[in-house]
Amino acid sequence: MFCKGGLKSPLMIIKAHFSLEGMMKLSWNSFFPEISFDYFCDSILGERMIHGVSSLKRIDSILPWNRLNAILSGGMLSFPRVRLSKNGLVLPESQYCVEEIRRRERTYYIDPAKLHNQMVDGSVLVIDSIHELDDNINAIAGLFTTLFQEKVQINCYVGGENSAGFDLHWDDHDVIILQLHGSKEWEIRGCARKYPMFKDIDSNLEAPDQIFWEGTLSEGEVLYIPKGWWHKAYASSNLTCHLTIGVAQRTGFDYLTHILDLCKGFESIRAPVPKLSGNKFNEVDYRNHLKEILVRALDQVGVEDFWNHQESMINTRYKYSFPFSLKSTTLSLNTKVALSFVHRPRLVVKENIYFAVFEKTWNFDIVTLNLFKLLWEFPQGVDISNLVDSVAIEEKDVIELLEDMILNGLLVCC
């Protein structure tokens, strides 16, 4: 039932119903109700910033203060994943953390009193990848990962009155900002270097003089800032909290890096560059040989192959399925199952069904299509009885398929 292969057939877009805990269902228009996602991709992405008002209700319930406190006190965070920043500088952990030496590691935990004093003095609390720690924010990450089919990371920024964590700067990825509590003043400029990269050959240190947009971002409002656009922000209320949804789009450099990785299969690529061969070495022949290998690799590995490989590498927070994953419990029709990954990879349909996750491509019989449609549409889970009714397959065969998917980490029992 499972095999590896390539995705070279039409893809099927299935709308997944992502939802926040006890709240409305999520979609692109929850964040930008006036703009379709297709229009955003065609006319805005990477080209200009936008400011809007989300249609999300009870915006402060996405990450209430008591849940933020629980995350901080859960003992799961230490420097540098959680850190303080002030005017563009990361404060040394000794200024707000307590050192604990264990048998195998040295760990720094946040000291509440020191944290309070530093934040009163204008520092901003940063929590990286907060979507891995909270179900609501993880649902948002799942939505944007599914929309863009790119790696998404959501960070959280908390500050007091007039706090400013960063000076004027740019990011090497696209950013969507959602203001959860309080308000912030923003200044956004354009880009000085189009599509700058991390570890670029140009340091890109000079910001443009012209201010593209400046204003207040209040609760429930959103900003989109393209990769490379300079910006800064500071708190304009007594207490402020916002999320940054970072979307790291893959580039031509990533494609070429993938090609070069595949070229490692050639012995001459793995061999040292000749320098001790004396008169035997002909540089022109050597360069032509390398060029021939690169051209051959480019001809054999198209952009679609690259996308298929890269999409299989996208990781979101996984779910787990004890005791079912140890085969100690038998599935029943009343059992509810769900996909173990939060985002929805492209579902490709031709003679079989394909999708790429966990660093490989999975292949299923076309007769199971309706079963996968249900799993894709309802991330919260589907009763096995409904899955059995959706396909023209014997009940025992459906149960066997689902058990195999659990053992392979693709499904969990809810």
DOGULUM-668010 format. One record per residue (C-alpha): z, x, y. Coordinates in steps of 0.001 Angstrom, whole numbers, plus 500000, padded with zeros to 6 digits. Layout:
Z,X,Y .
...
//
This chain:
500000,500000,500000 .
500680,502934,502326 .
498218,505666,503182 .
497167,507927,506003 .
493875,507632,507801 .
492143,507358,511153 .
492053,504470,513601 .
488336,503944,514210 .
488140,500158,514380 .
488648,497484,517045 .
492227,497122,518193 .
494107,493847,518329 .
496327,493153,521314 .
499278,490967,520346 .
501723,489810,522984 .
505243,490805,521970 .
508089,488693,523313 .
510477,491313,524689 .
513609,489749,526126 .
516866,490716,527774 .
520165,489764,526243 .
520794,486100,527120 .
518057,486221,529748 .
514381,485546,530304 .
511528,487022,528289 .
510005,490203,529671 .
506400,490860,530598 .
504497,492980,533106 .
504656,490049,535543 .
508447,490052,535332 .
508234,493206,537448 .
505021,492660,539449 .
504363,488890,539454 .
501538,489114,542000 .
499484,491748,540158 .
497968,491611,536683 .
498389,494628,534447 .
494595,494993,534147 .
494224,495084,537930 .
497064,497586,538177 .
495364,499916,535688 .
491919,499539,537274 .
492821,499773,540962 .
496346,501094,541514 .
497490,503401,538724 .
497515,506971,539978 .
495880,506023,543294 .
498419,504284,545533 .
502000,503069,545645 .
503020,499425,545679 .
506183,497587,546700 .
507029,494199,545266 .
509694,491701,544329 .
510320,491155,540622 .
510673,487688,539096 .
513659,488815,537011 .
516606,486437,537222 .
520211,487642,537346 .
519027,491152,538115 .
522590,492493,538178 .
523042,491403,534538 .
520494,493921,533272 .
523147,496629,533615 .
526433,495135,534856 .
529084,497543,536039 .
531306,496929,533001 .
528486,497978,530669 .
527806,501105,532730 .
531526,501920,532498 .
531419,501428,528722 .
528451,503799,528437 .
530266,506466,530441 .
533517,506077,528496 .
531884,505943,525079 .
532186,509674,524515 .
528437,510034,523859 .
527445,511709,527112 .
527913,515233,528353 .
526259,517584,530826 .
523331,517854,531545 .
522250,514437,530260 .
524783,512988,532663 .
525136,514968,535858 .
525742,514813,539587 .
523075,515638,542136 .
523414,516036,545885 .
520642,516758,548384 .
518362,518147,545712 .
520930,520332,543966 .
522589,519704,540592 .
526320,520271,540911 .
527935,522701,538442 .
529558,520776,535623 .
532897,522421,536373 .
533138,520349,539568 .
533338,517011,537739 .
533728,517736,534014 .
536431,518832,531622 .
535558,521515,529098 .
536391,520899,525445 .
535894,523613,522839 .
535337,522387,519321 .
534814,524306,516130 .
531020,524407,516458 .
530321,523724,520122 .
531515,523722,523684 .
531258,520296,525315 .
531741,519043,528869 .
533078,515521,529428 .
533240,513663,532717 .
536577,513698,534515 .
536967,510264,536231 .
538989,511591,539172 .
536645,514500,539857 .
533640,512186,539465 .
535091,509764,542032 .
535783,512506,544572 .
532285,513971,544294 .
530576,510585,544607 .
532662,509639,547642 .
531385,512885,549129 .
527740,511771,548701 .
526746,512846,545194 .
524567,510682,542947 .
525368,510096,539282 .
522315,510540,537021 .
522129,509359,533407 .
518998,510459,531565 .
517394,508243,528905 .
519839,505393,529431 .
517490,503162,527423 .
518808,504892,524302 .
522298,503639,525126 .
521759,500020,526171 .
519866,497181,524489 .
518672,495511,527700 .
517212,498695,529119 .
515801,499587,525723 .
513884,496281,525767 .
512390,497306,529121 .
511418,500672,527638 .
509815,498893,524688 .
507772,496695,527011 .
506399,499567,529108 .
505774,501768,526076 .
503756,498920,524565 .
501838,498305,527801 .
500914,501918,528489 .
500991,503285,524920 .
502639,506350,526431 .
506071,507918,526215 .
508504,506149,528531 .
511905,507386,529696 .
514317,505336,531790 .
516955,507087,533877 .
519798,505536,535875 .
520966,506575,539359 .
524296,505449,540844 .
525561,506327,544303 .
527970,505371,547081 .
527347,504824,550763 .
524816,507268,552311 .
524502,509143,549022 .
521316,511169,548537 .
520722,512911,545242 .
517341,514450,545997 .
515445,515897,548920 .
511767,515120,549440 .
510123,515832,546075 .
507403,514750,543634 .
507467,513877,539928 .
505022,515016,537246 .
504756,511452,535888 .
504260,507938,537235 .
507457,506130,538221 .
508423,502467,538504 .
511733,501908,540292 .
513846,498784,539783 .
516799,498236,542126 .
519692,496678,540181 .
522634,496780,542612 .
522850,497346,546360 .
519967,498804,548337 .
518286,502088,549162 .
516122,503408,551966 .
512897,505023,550760 .
510337,507300,552339 .
507077,507761,550440 .
504252,510131,551300 .
500990,510815,549530 .
500143,513753,547291 .
499280,517251,548433 .
497801,518173,545042 .
496139,515534,542887 .
497766,515132,539452 .
500208,518083,539652 .
501694,519250,536371 .
504922,520706,535101 .
504468,524511,535014 .
501293,524188,537067 .
499356,527165,538426 .
499937,525748,541919 .
503612,525389,542877 .
502783,522445,545196 .
505649,523051,547635 .
504258,521553,550846 .
504590,517795,551369 .
502023,515876,553441 .
503121,515115,557005 .
502028,511484,557004 .
504503,508869,555753 .
502682,506332,553593 .
505535,503805,553353 .
509172,503563,554343 .
511575,500704,553957 .
514506,499202,552135 .
514526,498503,548427 .
516958,495638,547756 .
518253,494108,544525 .
515403,492856,542356 .
512696,494744,544248 .
510390,497291,542649 .
508325,500299,543647 .
505487,502046,541879 .
505049,505702,542902 .
502083,507615,541448 .
502449,511000,539843 .
502556,513747,542474 .
503458,511541,545441 .
506271,512947,547561 .
509300,510712,548123 .
513020,510610,548860 .
515735,507963,549015 .
519313,507462,550179 .
521802,504628,549755 .
521969,501985,552477 .
524829,499978,550932 .
528349,500777,549775 .
527274,500974,546159 .
523793,501302,544703 .
522236,501535,541258 .
518575,501726,540286 .
516490,502518,537228 .
513453,504780,537165 .
510909,503959,534476 .
508975,507180,533950 .
505547,506939,532304 .
504151,510306,531186 .
500389,509806,530853 .
498622,512331,528675 .
496043,514515,530357 .
492890,516454,529581 .
495158,519460,529161 .
496998,517613,526385 .
493683,516826,524697 .
492591,520466,524825 .
496011,521575,523573 .
495547,519252,520607 .
492105,520779,519962 .
493562,524289,520111 .
496296,523329,517651 .
493637,522179,515194 .
491762,525463,515683 .
494672,527232,514012 .
492928,526335,510773 .
490399,529103,511471 .
491405,532564,510296 .
489754,534252,513285 .
491858,532133,515661 .
495057,533209,513931 .
493984,536869,513859 .
494998,539254,516672 .
492576,539715,519539 .
490747,542965,518616 .
491864,545918,520705 .
492116,548772,518202 .
488656,548486,516675 .
487001,551106,518847 .
483181,550923,518796 .
483292,548212,516141 .
484441,545603,518686 .
481737,543633,520508 .
483339,541449,523169 .
480250,539283,523652 .
480089,538446,519947 .
483814,537764,519843 .
483733,535392,522830 .
480695,533578,521456 .
482485,533141,518133 .
485503,531582,519862 .
483240,529353,521915 .
481492,528171,518751 .
484823,527241,517160 .
485943,525314,520258 .
482675,523409,520537 .
482803,522548,516831 .
486388,521281,517193 .
485484,519203,520263 .
482558,517671,518382 .
484722,516796,515387 .
487801,515474,517197 .
486955,512774,519704 .
489203,511284,522347 .
489906,508270,520100 .
491158,510630,517366 .
493386,512292,519944 .
494812,508938,521051 .
495527,507929,517470 .
497416,511146,516821 .
499345,511018,520087 .
500326,507376,519717 .
501810,508118,516310 .
504102,510616,518070 .
505582,508054,520463 .
509244,507619,519632 .
511507,504845,520837 .
515055,504136,519781 .
514949,503211,516113 .
516906,500558,514253 .
518488,501030,510849 .
518945,498832,507803 .
522013,499574,505692 .
522655,498495,502988 .
519092,497249,502364 .
517613,500715,502852 .
519618,501929,499860 .
518311,499082,497678 .
521855,497850,497054 .
520979,494335,498265 .
518097,492046,497326 .
516077,490366,500070 .
516079,486576,500172 .
513975,484003,501999 .
516826,483490,504472 .
516900,487159,505433 .
515528,487986,508869 .
513552,491224,509282 .
512183,493064,512316 .
510204,496189,513037 .
512416,499255,513341 .
510667,500590,516450 .
511054,498892,519809 .
507539,499367,521180 .
504429,497813,519667 .
501700,500320,518726 .
498085,499191,518742 .
497318,497004,515758 .
493831,497916,514578 .
491932,495461,512422 .
488737,496105,510477 .
488446,496122,506679 .
492198,496857,506629 .
495072,496809,509117 .
496151,500075,510723 .
498828,501207,513152 .
500185,504636,514043 .
503910,505371,514161 .
506341,507953,512743 .
503684,510678,513107 .
501175,509088,510742 .
498862,506124,510341 .
499848,503199,508112 .
497234,501162,506252 .
497755,497610,504936 .
495574,495039,503206 .
493768,492643,505549 .
495341,489631,503778 .
498672,490558,505421 .
497303,490186,508971 .
499240,487020,509868 .
502449,488606,508602 .
501990,491529,510980 .
501106,489212,513843 .
504480,487542,513462 .
506332,490864,513270 .
504499,492105,516372 .
505112,488936,518384 .
508848,488598,517729 .
510804,491858,518133 .
514104,490021,517559 .
513116,489320,513961 .
511388,486782,511681 .
512758,484895,508685 .
511184,486111,505444 .
510411,482487,504567 .
508129,482310,507632 .
506430,485554,506643 .
505817,484217,503141 .
504314,481017,504566 .
502010,482993,506888 .
499941,484662,504148 .
498122,483653,500957 .
500195,485992,498793 .
502747,485323,496094 .
506335,485272,497330 .
507370,488141,495057 .
504525,490306,496408 .
505588,489638,500003 .
509184,490552,499133 .
507970,493749,497462 .
505885,494633,500522 .
508840,494084,502855 .
511148,496139,500636 .
508624,498993,500691 .
508468,498784,504485 .
512266,498947,504712 .
512375,502002,502425 .
509707,503669,504591 .
511711,502978,507741 .
509259,500460,509224 .
511456,497352,508908 .
515125,496550,509309 .
517141,493526,508275 .
518682,491669,511206 .
//
